[in-house]
Amino acid sequence: MLLFMDFTQLAYAQRLRKRKVKKLFKHSAIVNDHFTGFALYDLDKQQMIYELNSDKYFTPASNTKLYTFYTCLKMLGDSIPGLQYVNRNDSLIFWGTGDPSFLQTDLKATKAYNLLKNSKQNIYFSSGRYTGTFYGDGWPYGDYADYYQAEINELPLEDNVAIVYADTAGQLQIKPSYLKRFLKCDSSLKSNSFYVQRDILSNSFTYPAVRVPKKFRQEIPWKTSTALTIDLLQDTLKRTVGLVHLPIPADAKTIYNAPADSVYKRMLQPSDNFIAEQLLLVCSSTRFKTLSTDSVINYSVKNYMADLPDKPQWADGSGLSRKDLFTPRDMIAILNKILAEIKDEKLLHSMMPIGGVAGTIRSAYKTDNGIPFVWAKTGTLANNHNQSGYLVTRKGKRVAFSFMNNNFTRPAREIRDEMVRIMTYLHDNY
C-alpha cells in the first residue's frame, strides 16, 4: 500500500512539473508567434519531461556543431591528426588531413609545422585529396567576405582568414604578410566608412583612398587554391615546397598536432565554423583515402546515429547550410550520446559555452551566486535562434534541453532573452 502511494505521489509530482513547464510556453507571447520546438529531458531518470513539437524538423544553425562534435568523439583520439607523410629517399612527401589547428590563430599548433621546418629532406605537398568544393552544401555566396565563412580545403593555414589592420603608424597592413601584394588602394571606391573588400573570385583586396581609422581591424577569408597554399607555406617555412599528385600509400605515417579537447573547445565556445568544417575532413582522413564531408557524414549517420528518433538531414559541419534539418528530440539524443562518450561531465561542461562565464552565452545568462548552471550550444541564422545543452537546477537535478526557434521576424535578442527567462525559471524551480 505504501509502495502504491509512493508511486502515485511520484507520478503526480511528474505531472505537476510537466504542467508547469507547459504553462511557461502557453503564456509566452514571444515563443507563440513563430515555429518553436522544445524538449526537456531528465538525465538521471533517463526520461523526457516535456516536449513541444519535438518531432518536427528545424533549421539548427550552429547546433549542427554538436553532431560534428559527437562524430569527432567517435572517430578521433585525444589529438588531432595534423599531416600524413612518407619518407622516400631524399624526399618527405606529405598529405593534408584538413587539420584546422595548423598555425591557427588561437590554438597555435606547431608540431606539423616543425616537422616540415626541421626536415633535412626535400619536402613535397601532395594535393588533390579533398574532393569537395570550397563552400559547404547550401552556403550563401553573398557572405563570402565575412569572417565566419572561411573556405574549406585540405591544408588550411592560419584559419584561411586574412587580418587587415592599422599599424601604430596608421598604415594598413595584412596578415599573412604574403598577401600584401594583393592589397591595393582603389580611388574609385566611394564610401562614408573605411572598409576593405575582396573580389569574389580572387584575392584582390581593395580599399578607398581615405584615412585609415585608428585601431582598424577586419577579418576577410581569402580565396583558397593549391598555388596559394604552396606560396604561403614557402613564405612561412622559408624553404622550397614542391608540388606532386600522388595517392596516399598504406605506410603513410601520421603526425598529431593539437590536443583534441582544446580544438573542440575552440569550435564550441565561440562557435567557430572554420574549425567545425575542417574537423569533418580530419574525421574523413582516418577512414577514407580522400577528404570528403559527404562521406564522413553518411558514415556517421549510418554507424553512430542509426538509433536517433528521427533521421537527420545533415549537410555540413558548421550549420551555415539551411539544408541542415534536425528535430529537438534528436538533439536530446545527441546530447546524451556526447555525455556517454566523454563520461566526464566536468570536462564536457568546460568545452561548452558556459552561461555567465564563457562563449556565446556568456552575456546571455547570469550565474547563480557565481556558479554557472547552463552549458549550451547556440545556433543563429537570420530568423532562426536555438540553444541545446545541459542545465543543473538548484535542487541538483541534471537535465538536457533543446530549445529551437525558426521563422521569427522579431529581433533575435528578444528570442534569446525569452529562452534565458524560461531556462532560468526551470533552474530556479524544477
C-alpha positions as CSV (number, residue, x, y, z in Angstrom):
1,M,0.0,0.0,0.0
2,L,2.8,2.4,0.9
3,L,4.6,1.5,-2.3
4,F,1.5,2.3,-4.3
5,M,1.1,5.6,-2.5
6,D,4.8,6.5,-3.2
7,F,4.4,5.6,-6.9
8,T,1.1,7.7,-7.1
9,Q,2.8,10.7,-5.4
10,L,5.8,10.4,-7.8
11,A,3.5,10.3,-10.8
12,Y,1.5,13.2,-9.6
13,A,4.7,15.3,-9.0
14,Q,5.9,14.5,-12.5
15,R,2.5,15.6,-14.0
16,L,2.7,18.7,-11.9
17,R,6.2,19.6,-13.2
18,K,5.1,18.9,-16.8
19,R,2.1,21.2,-16.4
20,K,4.3,24.0,-15.0
21,V,6.6,23.8,-18.0
22,K,3.7,23.6,-20.4
23,K,2.3,26.7,-18.8
24,L,5.5,28.6,-19.3
25,F,5.2,28.1,-23.1
26,K,1.4,28.6,-23.2
27,H,1.6,32.0,-21.7
28,S,4.7,33.2,-23.6
29,A,3.7,35.7,-26.3
30,I,7.2,35.5,-27.8
31,V,7.5,31.8,-28.4
32,N,4.0,31.6,-29.8
33,D,4.4,34.0,-32.7
34,H,6.8,31.7,-34.6
35,F,7.7,28.0,-35.0
36,T,9.0,26.8,-31.6
37,G,10.3,23.4,-30.6
38,F,11.4,22.3,-27.2
39,A,12.5,19.1,-25.4
40,L,13.4,18.8,-21.7
41,Y,15.0,15.5,-20.6
42,D,15.8,14.3,-17.1
43,L,19.4,12.9,-17.3
44,D,19.2,11.0,-14.0
45,K,15.8,9.3,-14.7
46,Q,16.5,8.9,-18.4
47,Q,13.1,10.2,-19.4
48,M,11.5,13.1,-21.2
49,I,9.9,15.7,-19.0
50,Y,8.2,17.9,-21.6
51,E,8.1,18.1,-25.4
52,L,6.7,20.8,-27.8
53,N,7.0,20.0,-31.5
54,S,10.0,17.8,-30.6
55,D,9.4,15.5,-33.6
56,K,9.3,18.4,-36.1
57,Y,12.3,19.4,-38.1
58,F,14.0,22.7,-37.5
59,T,16.9,24.6,-39.1
60,P,19.5,24.1,-36.4
61,A,22.2,26.6,-37.4
62,S,25.3,26.1,-35.2
63,N,23.5,23.4,-33.1
64,T,24.8,21.3,-36.0
65,K,28.3,21.5,-34.4
66,L,27.0,19.1,-31.7
67,Y,26.7,16.5,-34.5
68,T,30.2,17.3,-35.7
69,F,31.5,17.1,-32.1
70,Y,29.9,13.7,-31.5
71,T,31.3,12.4,-34.8
72,C,34.8,13.6,-33.7
73,L,34.5,11.9,-30.4
74,K,33.7,8.6,-32.1
75,M,36.4,8.9,-34.9
76,L,39.3,10.8,-33.4
77,G,41.6,10.1,-30.5
78,D,43.0,12.6,-27.9
79,S,45.0,14.5,-30.6
80,I,44.2,15.9,-34.0
81,P,45.9,14.2,-37.0
82,G,48.0,17.1,-38.5
83,L,49.7,15.7,-41.6
84,Q,50.2,12.3,-43.1
85,Y,53.6,11.7,-44.7
86,V,56.2,9.3,-46.1
87,N,60.0,9.4,-46.4
88,R,61.2,8.4,-49.8
89,N,65.0,8.6,-50.3
90,D,65.8,12.3,-50.1
91,S,62.2,13.5,-50.0
92,L,59.5,14.0,-47.4
93,I,56.1,13.8,-49.1
94,F,53.1,14.9,-47.1
95,W,49.3,15.0,-47.4
96,G,46.8,17.3,-45.7
97,T,44.2,15.9,-43.3
98,G,42.1,19.1,-43.2
99,D,43.6,19.9,-39.7
100,P,42.2,23.3,-38.6
101,S,44.8,23.7,-35.9
102,F,47.8,24.1,-38.3
103,L,49.1,27.6,-37.3
104,Q,45.6,28.5,-36.2
105,T,45.5,31.9,-34.5
106,D,44.4,30.8,-31.1
107,L,45.4,27.1,-31.0
108,K,48.9,27.8,-32.3
109,A,49.6,24.1,-33.0
110,T,53.1,23.7,-34.4
111,K,54.1,20.0,-34.4
112,A,53.2,19.5,-38.0
113,Y,54.8,22.8,-38.9
114,N,58.1,21.8,-37.1
115,L,58.1,18.5,-39.0
116,L,58.3,20.4,-42.3
117,K,60.5,23.2,-41.0
118,N,63.2,20.9,-39.5
119,S,63.3,18.2,-42.1
120,K,66.6,17.8,-43.8
121,Q,64.9,16.3,-46.8
122,N,63.3,18.0,-49.8
123,I,59.6,18.5,-49.0
124,Y,56.7,18.0,-51.3
125,F,53.0,18.6,-50.8
126,S,50.8,16.0,-52.5
127,S,47.5,17.8,-53.3
128,G,44.1,16.6,-54.6
129,R,42.9,14.7,-51.5
130,Y,40.0,16.9,-50.8
131,T,37.0,16.0,-53.1
132,G,34.6,18.8,-52.2
133,T,34.2,22.4,-53.1
134,F,35.4,25.5,-51.2
135,Y,31.9,26.0,-49.7
136,G,29.7,23.6,-47.9
137,D,26.4,22.4,-49.4
138,G,23.9,25.2,-49.2
139,W,26.2,28.0,-48.1
140,P,25.2,31.6,-49.1
141,Y,27.7,33.1,-51.6
142,G,26.8,36.6,-50.5
143,D,28.7,36.1,-47.3
144,Y,32.0,35.2,-49.0
145,A,33.8,38.2,-47.4
146,D,32.5,37.6,-43.9
147,Y,35.0,36.3,-41.3
148,Y,32.7,33.4,-40.3
149,Q,32.7,31.8,-43.8
150,A,36.3,30.8,-44.5
151,E,36.7,28.4,-47.4
152,I,37.3,24.7,-46.9
153,N,40.4,23.0,-48.1
154,E,42.8,20.1,-47.4
155,L,45.6,22.0,-45.9
156,P,44.3,25.2,-44.2
157,L,46.7,27.8,-42.8
158,E,46.1,30.4,-40.2
159,D,42.3,30.0,-40.2
160,N,42.1,30.6,-44.0
161,V,41.4,34.2,-43.0
162,A,43.3,37.4,-43.7
163,I,43.6,40.0,-41.0
164,V,43.7,43.6,-42.3
165,Y,44.6,46.1,-39.6
166,A,46.1,49.6,-39.0
167,D,49.6,49.6,-37.5
168,T,50.8,52.1,-35.0
169,A,51.8,54.5,-37.8
170,G,48.3,54.4,-39.2
171,Q,49.4,52.3,-42.2
172,L,47.2,49.5,-43.5
173,Q,48.8,46.0,-43.1
174,I,47.6,42.5,-43.8
175,K,48.4,39.2,-42.2
176,P,49.8,36.8,-43.6
177,S,52.2,39.4,-45.0
178,Y,52.5,37.5,-48.2
179,L,49.0,38.8,-49.2
180,K,50.2,42.4,-49.1
181,R,50.9,42.2,-52.8
182,F,47.2,41.8,-53.4
183,L,46.2,44.7,-51.2
184,K,45.6,47.9,-53.2
185,C,44.0,51.3,-52.8
186,D,41.2,52.0,-55.3
187,S,40.4,55.7,-55.7
188,S,37.2,54.9,-57.5
189,L,35.7,53.4,-54.4
190,K,33.2,55.8,-52.7
191,S,32.3,55.2,-49.1
192,N,31.5,57.1,-46.0
193,S,33.2,54.5,-43.9
194,F,36.5,52.7,-44.3
195,Y,36.5,49.0,-45.2
196,V,38.4,46.5,-47.2
197,Q,36.6,44.4,-49.8
198,R,37.8,41.3,-51.6
199,D,36.9,40.3,-55.1
200,I,34.5,37.2,-55.0
201,L,36.7,35.2,-57.5
202,S,40.2,36.3,-56.5
203,N,42.5,37.6,-53.8
204,S,42.2,41.2,-54.9
205,F,41.8,43.2,-51.7
206,T,40.9,46.9,-52.3
207,Y,40.2,49.9,-50.0
208,P,39.1,53.5,-50.6
209,A,41.5,56.4,-50.7
210,V,40.6,57.8,-47.2
211,R,42.4,57.9,-43.9
212,V,42.7,54.5,-42.2
213,P,40.9,54.7,-38.8
214,K,42.9,54.1,-35.7
215,K,42.7,50.5,-34.4
216,F,41.1,49.4,-37.6
217,R,40.8,45.6,-37.9
218,Q,38.9,43.4,-40.4
219,E,38.9,39.7,-41.0
220,I,38.3,38.5,-44.5
221,P,38.5,34.9,-45.8
222,W,41.0,34.5,-48.7
223,K,40.3,32.6,-51.9
224,T,41.9,29.2,-51.4
225,S,43.9,27.4,-54.1
226,T,46.7,24.9,-54.2
227,A,49.0,27.5,-55.7
228,L,48.3,29.9,-52.8
229,T,48.8,27.1,-50.2
230,I,52.3,26.4,-51.7
231,D,53.2,30.1,-51.7
232,L,52.0,30.6,-48.1
233,L,53.9,27.5,-47.0
234,Q,57.1,28.6,-48.6
235,D,56.8,32.1,-47.2
236,T,56.2,30.8,-43.7
237,L,58.7,27.9,-43.7
238,K,61.3,30.0,-45.6
239,R,62.1,27.0,-47.8
240,T,61.0,25.5,-51.1
241,V,57.9,23.3,-51.1
242,G,57.4,21.1,-54.2
243,L,54.0,20.0,-55.6
244,V,53.2,16.4,-56.5
245,H,49.9,14.5,-57.0
246,L,50.3,11.0,-55.5
247,P,47.8,8.7,-53.9
248,I,48.4,8.3,-50.2
249,P,50.2,5.0,-49.5
250,A,49.3,2.4,-46.9
251,D,52.5,3.0,-45.0
252,A,52.0,6.8,-44.5
253,K,52.8,8.0,-41.0
254,T,50.7,10.5,-39.1
255,I,51.9,13.4,-37.0
256,Y,49.4,14.6,-34.4
257,N,49.1,18.3,-33.9
258,A,46.8,19.8,-31.2
259,P,45.1,18.2,-28.2
260,A,41.6,17.3,-29.3
261,D,39.9,18.8,-26.3
262,S,41.4,22.2,-27.0
263,V,40.2,22.1,-30.6
264,Y,36.7,21.1,-29.6
265,K,36.5,23.9,-27.0
266,R,37.6,26.4,-29.7
267,M,34.9,25.1,-32.0
268,L,32.1,25.1,-29.5
269,Q,32.6,28.1,-27.3
270,P,33.0,30.9,-29.9
271,S,31.1,28.7,-32.5
272,D,33.9,28.5,-35.0
273,N,32.6,27.5,-38.4
274,F,36.0,27.0,-39.9
275,I,37.1,24.5,-37.3
276,A,33.8,22.6,-37.5
277,E,34.1,22.2,-41.3
278,Q,37.7,21.2,-41.2
279,L,37.2,18.7,-38.4
280,L,34.8,16.6,-40.6
281,L,37.7,16.4,-43.1
282,V,40.0,15.2,-40.3
283,C,37.5,12.5,-39.5
284,S,37.4,11.5,-43.1
285,S,41.2,11.2,-43.2
286,T,41.0,8.5,-40.5
287,R,38.6,6.3,-42.5
288,F,39.0,7.2,-46.2
289,K,41.9,8.0,-48.5
290,T,40.0,11.1,-49.7
291,L,38.8,14.0,-47.6
292,S,35.0,14.1,-48.1
293,T,32.4,15.8,-46.0
294,D,29.6,13.8,-47.5
295,S,31.3,10.5,-46.9
296,V,32.0,11.1,-43.3
297,I,28.5,12.5,-42.6
298,N,26.9,9.4,-44.3
299,Y,29.3,7.2,-42.3
300,S,28.5,8.8,-39.0
301,V,24.7,8.8,-39.6
302,K,24.8,5.1,-40.6
303,N,27.2,3.8,-37.9
304,Y,26.7,6.2,-34.9
305,M,23.3,7.7,-35.3
306,A,21.1,4.9,-36.6
307,D,19.2,4.9,-33.3
308,L,18.1,8.5,-33.4
309,P,14.4,9.1,-33.1
310,D,14.3,10.9,-36.5
311,K,16.8,10.5,-39.4
312,P,18.7,13.8,-39.5
313,Q,19.1,15.8,-42.7
314,W,22.7,16.8,-42.3
315,A,24.6,18.8,-44.9
316,D,27.7,20.4,-43.4
317,G,29.8,20.6,-40.2
318,S,29.1,24.1,-39.0
319,G,25.4,24.7,-39.6
320,L,25.9,27.5,-42.1
321,S,23.7,25.5,-44.5
322,R,20.0,25.8,-44.4
323,K,19.8,22.3,-45.7
324,D,20.5,21.0,-42.2
325,L,17.3,19.9,-40.5
326,F,17.2,18.2,-37.1
327,T,14.4,17.6,-34.5
328,P,14.6,18.7,-30.9
329,R,14.3,15.1,-29.7
330,D,17.2,14.2,-31.9
331,M,19.3,17.0,-30.3
332,I,18.5,15.4,-26.9
333,A,19.7,12.1,-28.1
334,I,22.9,13.6,-29.4
335,L,23.5,15.4,-26.1
336,N,23.0,12.0,-24.3
337,K,25.4,10.3,-26.7
338,I,28.1,13.0,-26.2
339,L,27.8,12.7,-22.4
340,A,28.0,8.9,-22.6
341,E,31.1,9.2,-24.8
342,I,33.0,11.7,-22.7
343,K,32.0,10.2,-19.3
344,D,33.3,13.3,-17.6
345,E,30.6,15.9,-17.0
346,K,33.1,18.5,-15.7
347,L,35.3,18.1,-18.8
348,L,32.3,18.3,-21.1
349,H,31.0,21.4,-19.4
350,S,34.4,23.1,-19.7
351,M,34.3,22.7,-23.5
352,M,30.8,24.0,-24.0
353,P,29.7,27.7,-23.9
354,I,29.0,28.5,-20.3
355,G,26.2,30.7,-19.2
356,G,27.6,33.9,-17.5
357,V,31.2,32.7,-17.9
358,A,32.4,31.9,-21.5
359,G,31.5,31.5,-25.1
360,T,28.3,32.6,-27.0
361,I,26.1,32.5,-23.8
362,R,28.5,34.4,-21.6
363,S,26.4,37.6,-21.6
364,A,23.0,35.9,-22.0
365,Y,22.8,34.2,-18.6
366,K,23.7,35.2,-15.1
367,T,25.4,32.8,-12.8
368,D,23.7,31.6,-9.5
369,N,25.9,33.4,-7.0
370,G,29.0,32.9,-9.2
371,I,28.1,29.3,-10.1
372,P,27.1,28.6,-13.7
373,F,24.1,26.4,-14.3
374,V,23.7,26.1,-18.1
375,W,26.1,24.8,-20.7
376,A,24.6,25.1,-24.2
377,K,25.5,25.4,-27.9
378,T,23.8,28.3,-29.6
379,G,22.7,28.4,-33.2
380,T,21.9,31.6,-35.1
381,L,20.9,32.4,-38.7
382,A,18.6,35.1,-39.9
383,N,15.2,34.4,-38.4
384,N,16.5,31.4,-36.5
385,H,17.9,31.1,-33.0
386,N,18.4,27.9,-31.0
387,Q,20.0,26.6,-27.8
388,S,20.7,22.9,-27.0
389,G,22.7,21.8,-24.0
390,Y,22.7,20.9,-20.3
391,L,21.3,22.5,-17.2
392,V,21.6,21.8,-13.5
393,T,18.8,23.1,-11.2
394,R,19.1,24.5,-7.7
395,K,17.9,21.1,-6.4
396,G,20.7,19.4,-8.2
397,K,18.6,17.9,-11.0
398,R,20.5,17.3,-14.2
399,V,18.6,17.9,-17.5
400,A,19.3,18.2,-21.2
401,F,17.3,20.6,-23.3
402,S,16.8,21.7,-26.9
403,F,15.1,25.0,-27.5
404,M,14.6,25.7,-31.2
405,N,13.1,28.9,-32.8
406,N,12.6,29.2,-36.5
407,N,10.9,31.7,-38.8
408,F,10.5,34.6,-36.4
409,T,10.5,38.3,-37.5
410,R,11.2,40.0,-34.2
411,P,14.8,40.8,-33.2
412,A,16.9,37.7,-32.2
413,R,17.7,39.4,-28.9
414,E,14.1,39.1,-27.8
415,I,14.1,35.4,-28.7
416,R,17.3,34.9,-26.8
417,D,16.1,36.7,-23.7
418,E,12.8,34.7,-23.6
419,M,14.8,31.4,-23.8
420,V,17.0,32.6,-21.0
421,R,14.0,33.6,-18.9
422,I,12.4,30.2,-19.3
423,M,15.6,28.2,-18.7
424,T,16.4,30.3,-15.7
425,Y,13.0,29.7,-14.3
426,L,13.5,25.9,-14.7
427,H,16.8,26.2,-12.9
428,D,15.2,28.0,-10.0
429,N,12.0,25.9,-9.7
430,Y,12.4,22.5,-11.2
